[in-house]
Structure formats: C-alpha cells, structure tokens
Amino acid sequence: MDILVLTATAFEQDALKRSISHPATRTFAHRPRTEGILGTRRVALIETGIGAVNTAQALTAALETGPPDFVLQIGVGGAYARSRLNVGDLAVATEENDGETGVLAPDGWHPADLIGIPVLSKNLDHYNRFPLDAVLARRAATMLLNARPDGTSAVRFGPFVTVQQCSGLAARGNELASRFNAICENMEGAAAAHVCALYEVPFIELRGISNLVEDRNTATWKLPLASGNAQRAARVLIADLAP
C-alpha cells in the first residue's frame, strides 16, 4: 500500500472514497477499510473512530501488515484565536502535542516531563511532543498553497494539540494555544503521530477548520465545508507528495 489515509469518521472521507477507482471495502481489525487507486497511488482509507484509543488501535493493526510510503491523517479541527485561521481554512501539522498527559499541581499544569517517564523512547524521548518531519510538512503546505484545492482557503502550518475533551471555552483554547504555541486542536493526531514514530513511518496531518475555539456555539460550525476542503487538499497530496 502506498498511502494509508486515516479519518475519524465516515463523512471525513466520503468524497475521497467516491474518487477511488476499483474500490474494495471490507472490515479490517474491526474498522471499515476501503482500498483502491486514487490517481496513480494505491491507497487505503481507514475509518478509525474518534479519539486517541480508536486511532492507535486502527493504525497499529494497519501498520502490522506492512509499512506504507506515508500515513496521511485528515479531518476537521478547531482553530485557536491566535492562529489567524478562519473557518474553511487548511492547517498542516509541524508537530503534535498530547494536550492532557501531565501533572496538575498547586502551581499549575506541568507536562509529562515532570513525571520523568517517556511515553515513547525512539531516537529521542517523547513526553507530550511528537515532532513531525519539518521538510515534509512544509512541502505539503507549499503544495496546497500553490494548488489552492478549494480556490479560496488559506493554508497555515504549525503545532497541533490533541485533546480528548474538546475545548468549548475561549479561555481554555487560549491556554492550550499558549502552552503549546499551537494553531488548532483535534482528538486523534497525537495518537497517530505516536504510533508512526514507534513504527518509523512518515506522518502528515491535515485539518480543515470547522470552527474557532471559543465559547461553544455549534451554530457557527461548518463541518461539511471543512471536511470537503480537507478532502480536496488530500487529493493534491496523494497525487504528488513523496516522503
């Protein structure tokens, strides 16, 4: 398989699935998986389910069958106020951060370094932060800037934060953005980055911005727009990106 494409939900991959020639859908390791040809590349779309545990299980099972050229995770995300991202824009991760593993002490929150036990030791010790291939991330962002796959959206790259409790308060979003110098949040990326680091597989994460991280107001969210833009952008990367 050339490329593994991960999405948390079915709607985040439905347009890509319709674009695949000779698709074959089956259940693999309890997850829906569609294989076929997209452009000239062999791809496998995996619907992992939401959250870190589902993502880690689905990706681990897939990688145990053999390494792809790279793993591409796409979906929707919430942009932090300081990011200058708007709803419908695209974000590419330069690193992923586990936003919740750590220590809450009387003097405030501390990252997992304070515990002193890495969650992964592979080339370097990982606690909360999983750096991605900077050259690959910048190349992906540049390709999308040049292609503008949806014609209008801006493209930014920077650190992402993975949470299991979506930030529905502006103050919480601002706190996480400042803590990790991050541009957006999601619920799966750090898990995929962790597993890819363990298996030494190149990893790219792309998010369409569905909402701003503010006091929760789902009336302003645009999930179809964000997902559609992310999938169009994914087609650009699947066609031409190589690690």
N, C-alpha and C positions, 0 to 999 in steps of 0.2 A: 504494500500500500504506500502510495506517495505521500498522502496528507491525511491525517486524522483531523476532522473538524468536530469540535465539541460545542454543543449548546445545552443550556439547562432545560429548555422546553421545546415542544414541537413547533410553536409559532415562530421561534427564533431561527428555524432552519427550513421553513416550508417553501420559500422561494428558491432556495438552493436545491432542495430536493426535486422541485419541478424542472430544474435546469439539467439534471443529471441524465445522461444517456445510458440506456441499458441498466436501469436501476434494479437492484435486488435487495429487498428488505427482509430482515429476519430479526429474531431476538437473540442477542449475544450477551452472555453474562447478566441476564435479566434486564437488558436495556435494548430499546429499539435501535437498530443499526441499518443504514442504507448504504450500499456500496455501488459504485459505478464510475463513469468517466465524466469529468467536467472539464471542457476544453480538451486538453491533451493529458490531463493528470488523472491518475486513479485516486479517488477519494473515498473516505468512509465517514458518513455523518453519524454521530452518536448523540442520542438524547440522554443526557446523564441524569436528569432530575436536578432540582435546585439544591444549593448548599454544598458545603465542603465535603461532607462524608460521601454523598452520592457521586460527586465529581471524582474524588480519589478512587472510589471502588471501580467506577466505569473506566477510567483512564488506565488504571493499573491492569485490569483484565485485558484491555486492548493492547497495551504495550507488551504484555507477556507473550503475545503471538508474534512479535517481531517489531523492530523499530521503523517508524515512518521517516520520511525526509524531515518533516517537522509536524508539530501539533499546532493547530490554529483554533483558539477558543474565541467565539463571537457571542454577542448577545447585547442586552441593554444595560445601561448603568446610570447612576445618578451623579451629576456633576456638582462639585463643590463651588461655592460662590467665588472663591479666589481664582478659579481655573480659567475664566474668560470663555468657557464653553457655554453654548446655548443648546436648547432642545433641538434635536436633529443633527447636531454636530457629531464628529467621529473622534474617538480617543484611542491611542495606541500606547500600550504599557511599556515603560522602560524598566520597571521593576514592580513586583507585587509585595504587598505587606499584609501580614496577618494582623488585623487591627485589634484583636481581642486577647490573644495569648500574652500573659504577662503577670504583673503583680500590682494589686491595688493596695497601697499603703497609706498611712496617715498623711504623708507628704504628697500624695497624689499617685498617678499611674506610672509604672515603670515597665519597660519592655522585658521580654523573656530573658534577656542577658542577665538580669538580676538573679534569676533562678540559677543560672550558671550551667545549665544542661542544654546543649543544642537540640533542636528538633530534627536536625539533619546535619551530618558532617560528611561533606562530599566536595573535595577540593578546598572548601572553606567551611567554617561553622555558620550554620543558619539558625537564627533565633526567630525573628519576626520578618526579616527582609530576604527576599529572593530576587537578586538582580537578574535581569534578562539580558540577552545579547544586545548590547547597545547599538552595534553596527546594523544588526538585522532589524531592530525596532526603528531606527532612523531611516533605513532603506524602505521599510514598509510605509512609514509616514510620508516619505517623499513621493513614493509611487502613488499614494492616494491623493496627495496634494496636486500632483500633475494630472491625475486622471479625473479627479472630482467626480466619482462614480454616480453621484446623485445630482450633480450640477450646481449645488448651492452650498452644501455644508462645509464648515471649517474643519480642519484636521489639526489636532494637537497631540503631542506625546509627552509622557511624564509618568510619575509613580501612581500606581493604583493602590487602593485599600480594599481588603476583603473583610466583610463583616457577616455575622450571622443574625444580627439584629439591625435591620435597615434603619438608617438614621432619619427619623421623622421630626427632628428638631433642628432648626438652623444652628443653634449653639453647639449641638453635638457634631454636626457636619464641619463647622468651623474648627472645632477642637481636633478632629481627625485630620483635616486638611493641614493644619499647622503642625501637628505631631509628626506626620509622615511626609510633609511637603508634597501632598498628593493632589491630583486633579479630579478624581472620581472614585466612586465606590461600587462594589458588586458583591455577590455572595459566593463566588466559585473560584476566582482567579488564583488566589494564593495556594489553594489545594492543587490545582493543575500545575502551577509553577513548581511546587514542592515535588510532586511526582516526576515531572520532567527533569528536574535537577537530579533526582535519585537515579533515573534511568539514562541520564546524559543525552536527552533528546532536545533539539531546539524547540523553543516555545514562543509563540506570538499570541498576544491577546488584543482583541479589537472590540470596542464597545460603541454602540450608537447611544447617544444621550437621550433618555426618555423623559428626564425630569431634573430639576435642580434640587439639591439637598437643602430644604427649607422646612419651615413648619408644615407638616404633612397636609397636602391638598391634591388629592388624586385627580381632581377636575382639570388640572393643568398638565397632567401627564400625557405623553403621546407615544404609547408603546408601539403601535403599528409603524409610525414614521421612523422611530429609532431602529426598530428591528429591520425594516426594509432597507434603510440606509446601510446598516451594518452588513447585510447580506450582499448588497450590490458591491460594497467595498471588498468583501471577502472574495468575490469572483475575480476582482482585479489581482489580489494577492495570490490566489490559487493559480491564476494563469501565468504569472511571471516571477513570483518571489521564489528564491532559492537560498538555502542557508549557506 
